[in-house]
Amino acid sequence: MLNVNDKKKSSIKRDKVLKHANKELPEFPRNIAGLEDYSENWNFENAAHLLKRTCFGAKLSEINQAVALGMDGSVEKLLNQEELTPDPPLNDTDYETGIPIGETWVNYSKWPNTFRFTRSYLAWRVSLILNQPYQSPNNIPFSIREKMVLFWQNHFATEGTIVQDQRYIYWMHHRLRKNFIGNFKDLVKEINVDAAMLVYLGGIYNVKEAPNENYARELLELFTIGKGPVDGEDSYTYYTEEDIIKAAKVLTGWYVEDEFSGSERQRFEEGDHDETTKVFSEKFNNTSISNNGEDEHKDLVDMIFQSERTSEYICEKLYRWFVYYVIDEDVTAKIIKPLAKVLRDNNFEIKPVLSKLFKSQHFYEIHTRGAMIKSPADFNLGSLRQFPFSNTSGFDFRDLYKFWKSRNYDIADQGQSLWDSPNVAGWAAYYQDPLYHELWITAVTLPMRTKDINLYFNNNGMNATSGEPGTPENVRIYAEPIKLLDEIDKPDDIGFIIELFCKWLFPVYSEISEEQKEDFKNIVIGDNPNMWYDEYHEYINNPTDEAKTAINKKLKTLLKEMCLMPEYHLS
């Protein structure tokens, strides 16, 4: 518990942060480009911008590959829809759970009711992000898959603490991963009767005698069309309260099987389904939906998707996720409405929309760069992913799970649990004006980010287990930035390295002053301009452990200072 003085200090820190926060949405003069194809020179900085926005972190090797592939080739690889199903999470605990150690719990017929499987799931999710792209037989160099899984998780938000059953959360996110850039309309139909969603928003209590409106309300307000401003009594721009009641009746009769193995745990009971004809308001052209049994919920989705507003709504959310949070009249006219048309023209397939956006002149405009604050997952896991660390291939999987769990705790403490959305609207940073993603940075979370960067580049490494240092039970993971030198054209030129790192790590290279770059150089060479050149060649000519350690330490110190820069928090 904070004492009075601590509370006062905390309040002062908070006030200092809020002093510089948005009080209203920013307005600035700009003449934005549209969705016309990007036609300027494709270079390292453009490739870095693309991968930073669409992946978690961007490895130096990946950016170099993207440069070689060109824009079209990079976007094609990024949006590759190759069927990839990662191995499921494993039971890693010695406690009695009914599942042997090293085997998965996702198909267990009966809910084990243990928080330890929640931790197992979270460790596994971290591993998927860090190891993207996973299990790709065609050697896909990078993928948007896990970034899109997180997007859909935020869009179809559920609270794991309410759902509780880890199997339901796993299989819901499996749907999102399988259809990560597939058909939006089909995905909504799947979510309608997904076990996790049925439990979370009370669909299992929605019966004809007592319709439960929770899911119907969120389906309209948050998942598909959006409500818009109030335009009358019990009426919003795009639907009415009566439409919610009718939609709830359409959705009656669905339950979840607890003791059932596999992904399809939902069950339809015809006797609990409202078989009356539901007539919707003029907002939906007075459309009637008659009894269609277990397929009736699909008819509801088809009706909602007849409105052009539904395509515009999801394009707005994609724009805020990948580009910027301010959507003014100019953005609406030049970006959102044309993207929505692309979505409708392609029968609600998401891939053509993202392809158009990522190849557009607008996406690469200078004022879109550095305009977003990285989420905790982007900042923390992105950092771990983009820098080389010691080889963990020989680790016991339980040691790796412990390491991954710790990383999840870090980002959860900073407001982005991979298990739990704060509410049905998702993370406030993607909808709460005027702050939006400024909400990621507070007097509490900023020191946490600093702590994590210091940890990643600690010369003593990071614990994967809780064993005492120096014992076999103490498994550690070390940053090894020396591996980066194999990917650099002039590894003996510290000036060249710093120029490259600035282009790699900061969203707008031109904003890094020559004075700042000199400061970075001094971290490495001090007063001796030949120090790096000499030590590098000494290492190459005689690669002893001592020489390797000296090079590694210098690079870790440099990267730590760069990652502690305010610019590194931006994307």
Steps between C-alpha positions, in 0.01 A plus 500: 500500500628846411564737788389863484833624364513226235147586393598867473807413290291274278244776451773748404644255245155437354426870474829559316410233248145625453631854454637394163216268400242576234210708624333468162574322176803656327439717197780590262520615141553214262406407150491123520551269209245234418515130418690544176799264479818616671731606218809636671829324567464180704776503759601378845296761686181421307546128557563562870182707529292226338632224726491706819131570451401150395723271709625490857840654464690486174824309480787655309509193277127528429528863397787416267288222348211743455730745322608226261142382440370848419171639626270269306700191589524601867126557534433171323723311746357690796144403405579141409204281599683172514316269742712497815380344822752528782529217748256564789601608852626233738454417864822618664409464868584226748171561679225242455288614206390176336725578200849345480793744485584582140154422362239751389186582693305666216302186415439391857137393519436656841607845615794448735419821689858600571668838454817313406365437152437873466871553562580223253286671236663838561851358473401335174357824357823682580697225325290537183568873487872458562534219247303647212479374231466149644509166326514643147607235248532767232742714700274803535736768639235696695127488565216721616321198651558558872450877471162428341411242765552774759291740288210257489542420868458872568207525257309195628607573856443249778609498862678179586422548869128481415521221241741314733523185288841506333386257230235744378750787477749281315248385242359850448846634428559198277210624287658845485838356402347278231303788346747779578461678163212295365132582470368748755136402454577130546705579810211690659274199437753275674532736797119510538505142628855475633513338844706775663270774368185307592625478858642853520194692379231273635403326178455176696217671691329637189176302461165581344325535839755756620719646222842624615601812305867520599657346194248648256583847631876454464462330161347822368682760707856360507544206263333605174321828426557735795216704640594858414341798678150487649248615240173449688337326794656154536657552159857537380638586160523142377256298713233528769446346842218297344750359249707374795195321640425339164865398453502338844201288399682389185791383716300290748557132565879464516691322776851378573596139562735475796598137455592497133833458325607727217427847367124477438356517850184693413157331488166618359172414673208554265251499787663808654515695175252778423324385183304819437570730205715798605438829319778756529478878480539729201871516590513153346236570234231326710662165423321189630687197634288189533577181685806325357607290796869484571582699184280796590787688665674500160199673346539773761863556401407508130247773576748710699761472226260646243573839655806677358565630849610151613787496251597856594495416871749213478724702267511779759615250761767360268617854426535583870687175556752540218520870408372771739216568739373831353234439237384836367292586195803480273600154622140383473468620141843394370568185702208351695224511239723371216632220724143409596414472132798269449365287787149481350629439147700203634208347689639617837842340466746687722816422305428729198427787739831465683687452175355825363580688822859374533580584138346846516670837478324600820645217708856619436444873545739656747227620736379141550841393633572529869136592549415200718620400846588133514268280700657298785503192277665697219755663729596207721452195281601691189830587667562140598416379154710744297828460691705178501519305824681185606385169354224332703456189284642273770279636778240287673163625378397578858791742534389675184142514625620669819693755298203570272264532798724769648484694177119482502491629858707799384258604227194419714631732772522766229134458405489239223440147622489241223231323701270774617351799324407773750140495374290414196626809314860377513804706595418867548806607301314407179172683562526751789533853367678731519792305649479171309839327517645772721326295768779243475744745661443593864708578805467131585559333162789713375740389779393141427605539138833641611547208739431249223751658260763493774415135562526399134852642468620398844846345481386233745212396276141418590375216716299230330472318833513598863809296588789658688761667277787266415295182549379265223143593593567863408433525126576839345444673168750757376484777241756433225498805272840395366302272267370813326846572362463213253213692339678836471699609194763695696523335841831670582356851445321615816364809324340281234355269768343789689349645182350161422372446855333844497316410178407163651385599849352850457194570284628825347873484437521864388396618848809350667756780520868471417571597861293204623681264264833628632380429854419143395847469346667624819324226698698248298836667433539765769798722418663246271362523141673174403380293796214319325699433182790358697291286735288364218798388295668359810190289550485390135870403499484331839137424598556423867220505755657809654501687169144391426382616842662842450323552164172373639513734801558804282210413271270427793583835659436677169171324433380553855554874471326511163203303627466734797451794261147644480501433125530126560154500660355619169407312188 
